Amino acid sequence: MTDFRGRARALAYRTFYRLPGRWRRRIVRTLQPMYTLGGVVIARDPQRTRILLLRQPPGAGWSLPAGLMDRGETPVQCAARELAEETGLRVPPEQLRPATPNAIVHTHGRWIDMVFEAEIEPGDPFVIDGAEVLEAAWHPLDALPPLTVPTSRLLAHYGIGPYREYPEVLES
């Protein structure tokens, strides 16, 4: 039985590599899962007692500064750009540290969040556009406002938020 599988696999590979390149690429793109990449910033005050959160339309819960990567952009550049676009706070990419874990793979939504951390002094005023972001504010870690479910799940990876003690929610 094992010998049959090995021969069948070898035949499949030989057949695949005889196909024109564009056909092989189309087959791979069809069969391989595609993921969307995004950059996320967990911004805390220097004392690490507060976290920066955004309320975005439709306003059902608070979330983190985040967004999708542009073509040719690195994850850390994306995170820095999104932080600036959504809050007006400019942090150079080299001042963002990769969080541990740095990549959160959402298998059901087929996206990957590349997460970075920053320490920011809360004194700077926010510049928000009112369309993409309704409100930005610092919140104490021990008294967080209602969070969106994706934000709650992401923050649980870092021991923050309402799901921090429920690892089973990280699987869904």
C-alpha distance (Angstrom), angle and dihedral (degrees) to the residues before:
residue distance angle dihedral
M1 . . .
T2 3.81 . .
D3 3.80 91.2 .
F4 3.82 89.5 54.0
R5 3.81 91.8 51.7
G6 3.78 91.2 49.1
R7 3.80 92.8 50.9
A8 3.80 92.4 45.2
R9 3.79 90.8 50.6
A10 3.81 91.8 49.0
L11 3.81 90.6 49.9
A12 3.80 91.5 49.2
Y13 3.82 91.4 51.8
R14 3.80 93.4 47.0
T15 3.80 90.3 49.6
F16 3.81 92.1 46.9
Y17 3.82 93.8 51.0
R18 3.81 91.6 50.1
L19 3.81 90.5 60.5
P20 3.83 119.3 96.4
G21 3.80 113.4 -89.7
R22 3.81 95.2 -112.0
W23 3.82 90.5 53.5
R24 3.82 91.3 50.0
R25 3.81 90.9 50.1
R26 3.82 91.2 49.2
I27 3.82 91.2 50.1
V28 3.80 92.1 49.0
R29 3.81 92.8 47.1
T30 3.80 90.3 49.6
L31 3.80 95.9 48.3
Q32 3.80 101.2 35.7
P33 3.80 120.0 80.1
M34 3.79 113.0 -110.9
Y35 3.78 119.1 -144.1
T36 3.77 131.3 -163.1
L37 3.82 114.5 -135.9
G38 3.76 125.1 -141.9
G39 3.79 139.3 173.9
V40 3.81 122.5 -129.9
V41 3.81 130.6 -172.8
I42 3.79 124.4 -152.9
A43 3.80 99.6 -163.4
R44 3.80 117.8 -170.1
D45 3.76 133.5 176.3
P46 3.85 116.1 -104.9
Q47 3.83 90.5 -99.3
R48 3.85 88.3 53.5
T49 3.82 91.7 -132.2
R50 3.83 98.0 111.9
I51 3.78 134.7 47.6
L52 3.80 130.6 -155.1
L53 3.81 113.3 -119.0
L54 3.80 134.8 176.7
R55 3.76 131.7 -146.2
Q56 3.78 108.7 -147.0
P57 3.80 133.0 179.7
P58 2.94 127.3 -43.6
G59 3.82 82.2 29.0
A60 3.82 98.1 -142.9
G61 3.79 93.4 135.1
W62 3.78 145.3 -9.7
S63 3.80 124.2 -90.3
L64 3.79 142.7 178.0
P65 3.81 127.6 -93.8
A66 3.80 102.3 -89.0
G67 3.77 145.2 136.5
L68 3.77 147.5 157.9
M69 3.77 123.2 -68.8
D70 3.78 119.0 -107.2
R71 3.80 119.9 -132.7
G72 3.81 110.3 -79.6
E73 3.79 93.0 13.7
T74 3.81 123.3 123.5
P75 3.81 119.8 -131.8
V76 3.80 92.9 -109.4
Q77 3.82 91.5 49.5
C78 3.81 88.7 50.5
A79 3.81 91.9 51.1
A80 3.82 92.5 48.9
R81 3.83 91.8 46.6
E82 3.80 93.3 48.8
L83 3.82 91.8 48.6
A84 3.82 89.7 52.4
E85 3.82 94.5 43.9
E86 3.79 95.2 47.9
T87 3.81 101.2 38.2
G88 3.81 108.3 14.4
L89 3.83 88.7 -121.1
R90 3.80 110.2 133.3
V91 3.79 115.9 -153.5
P92 3.81 116.9 169.2
P93 3.83 112.0 -120.3
E94 3.81 90.9 -118.1
Q95 3.83 89.3 62.5
L96 3.82 92.4 57.6
R97 3.82 113.4 91.9
P98 3.80 122.1 -151.1
A99 3.79 108.4 -109.4
T100 3.79 119.4 -129.9
P101 2.97 106.7 -90.1
N102 3.79 93.1 30.4
A103 3.81 98.1 -174.2
I104 3.79 122.0 49.6
V105 3.80 111.4 -168.7
H106 3.79 114.5 -154.3
T107 3.79 100.4 -161.4
H108 3.80 96.8 -175.1
G109 3.79 94.4 48.8
R110 3.80 92.5 37.0
W111 3.77 95.9 -133.0
I112 3.79 135.0 118.0
D113 3.78 123.1 -143.7
M114 3.80 114.9 -153.4
V115 3.81 102.1 -154.3
F116 3.80 125.8 -154.1
E117 3.79 132.4 -179.6
A118 3.78 130.1 -141.3
E119 3.76 137.3 177.2
I120 3.79 111.0 -138.5
E121 3.78 129.3 178.4
P122 3.84 105.7 -118.8
G123 3.82 94.6 -139.6
D124 3.81 97.0 86.8
P125 3.82 114.2 97.2
F126 3.79 119.7 -119.1
V127 3.79 122.4 -117.1
I128 3.80 108.8 -155.0
D129 3.78 129.3 170.3
G130 3.82 99.5 -141.6
A131 3.81 91.2 -132.8
E132 3.81 104.4 69.7
V133 3.81 94.2 20.4
L134 3.80 124.5 31.9
E135 3.79 97.0 -175.9
A136 3.82 141.4 -3.6
A137 3.80 122.3 -160.6
W138 3.79 144.5 157.1
H139 3.80 113.4 -112.1
P140 3.82 129.5 -168.6
L141 3.80 111.1 -110.3
D142 3.80 90.2 -130.3
A143 3.83 93.7 52.8
L144 3.80 107.8 38.3
P145 3.81 120.3 171.7
P146 3.82 119.8 -122.6
L147 3.81 106.9 -60.3
T148 3.78 129.7 -154.4
V149 3.81 112.4 -102.6
P150 3.84 93.7 -113.2
T151 3.82 89.9 50.8
S152 3.81 91.8 48.1
R153 3.80 90.5 50.7
L154 3.80 93.5 46.9
L155 3.81 94.0 47.4
A156 3.82 90.6 49.6
H157 3.82 87.8 69.1
Y158 3.82 86.5 64.6
G159 3.81 98.0 42.7
I160 3.81 93.5 -103.3
G161 3.79 131.4 123.3
P162 3.78 138.6 11.9
Y163 3.84 96.4 -44.3
R164 3.82 96.7 48.4
E165 3.82 92.2 107.6
Y166 3.82 95.7 42.3
P167 3.82 109.2 73.0
E168 3.80 92.0 173.9
V169 3.82 90.7 75.3
L170 3.79 89.3 61.5
E171 3.80 90.1 68.1
S172 3.80 96.4 58.3
